[in-house]
Amino acid sequence: MSRKRSKSQSFTQLKQDLLKSLEERAYSKGTLDNYRQTLTLLETYIGTKGIDVYTPIVGNAFIKDYLLKHAVGISCQRAITTIIRRLDDLCSGSDFTLQRKHPDEFLPKNYSNILKLYLNYCIEIGNKKGTLVAKEGFCRTFLINLYNQGCDDVQSLNPSHVCKACIKIDNKDAWAVIRMFLCFLNQTGIIDADYAALVPRHKRAVITPVTYTEEEILKFENIIDTATNTGKRDYAMLLLATRLGMRAGDIVKLSLNEVDFNNDKICFFQEKTGEPLELPMLRNVKDALIDYIKHARPKFAGDAVFLRIKAPHLQITTSVLRFAATKYFHKAGINIADKKHGTHTFRSSLASSMVNDSVPYDAVRKILGHTDPDAIKHYARLDIERLREYAIEVPEPSGIFKKFLDEGIAL
């Protein structure tokens, strides 16, 4: 769908090309019928208006006209809009995309150039892709806040601008990134003053990792219906989280060549750290993967293990994992009120199970793929039974406190 199209091509041909493209991506008959119905309505609209050539402007006018004349639900509105956007992409020669990204808010060119300089520096010091994305988002928001205050050049930056721009940011984790960004600007001579000290400091509360018991994990696994294609996929991908402690990002990006059935191991480079990790393919994990790949995985040219069940059969996203985890927690009747219940809780639960079985902390760290030795401290908080061994006896009351307890006198 990335070919440049001829302006003289008929709408009928454009419609046929779109439907053919969707058929090649294995869209279901019902979905294709919905496309045909909407495209026929559009074709009638074009004929009524006497339009010779279809453009995205025509499609947008059709959407407004149709929704004005028909009282339809939100889901129907979204479906019509999606169909017209698909047609627009084909018409303009854009590549097929499952979802459209929201456009970034306007940022002046001078600010964009400064942001690029900082991100290039972050790449040079070894920041991973996920870190770069987060830093770009935080710094972009900070610069937009500066611009909205009337500060359209960092040379005119002052303490008031910095403080006001920071206060408007909801995610306080951004402050640490902005502090580093301002240090970079000062150290490279882009600005003369060091405003980093003006950025508020935010300390995260130390939270004990959320865990679920082995009984709850088994109940969660057993509730998944592996008689369906969706169930086979969900069971296989969630076992990688519950039994091997794999991160969501690593599960969704797992490829067929990283799964070694002959030697019963899974080898991949971790998305978060970039470091290699080799995990044993446990028997139940192996059986689940084989069952899914042989009987439920859509026929697809790519090598991603986990794909969308419905067309287009693209690699799943982490949101699919999160949705599945929440669904099966509810279905299993497990209490998740006021508790985190994403796939990361399975890593904490696995760590808790191992440390309570006296597996050395360093072994737990390596199994879960941590490169930081200090990660051991994170698991120590999970070792409830071992912590009990070091509990100190409460001393007997004495002095004025004992007198207060015995006689109830006022202190």
Secondary structure, DSSP 8 states (H G I E B T S, - for coil): --S---TT--HHHHHHHHHHHHHHTT--HHHHHHHHHHHHHHHHHHHHHT--S--HHHHHHHHHHHHHH----HHHHHHHHHHHHHHHHHHHT----SS---------HHHHHHHHHHHHHHHHTT--HHHHHHHHHHHHHHHHHHHHTT--SGGG--HHHHHHHHHT-S-TTHHHHHHHHHHHHHHTTSSSS--GGGS--------------HHHHHHHHHTS-TTSHHHHHHHHHHHHHHTT---HHHHHT-BGGGEETTTTEEEEE-TTT--EEEEE--HHHHHHHHHHHHHTS---SS-BSSB-SSSS--B--HHHHHHHHHHHHHHTT---TTS--STHHHHHHHHHHHHHTT--HHHHHHHTT---TTHHHHHHTT-HHHHHHT--------HHHHHHHHH----
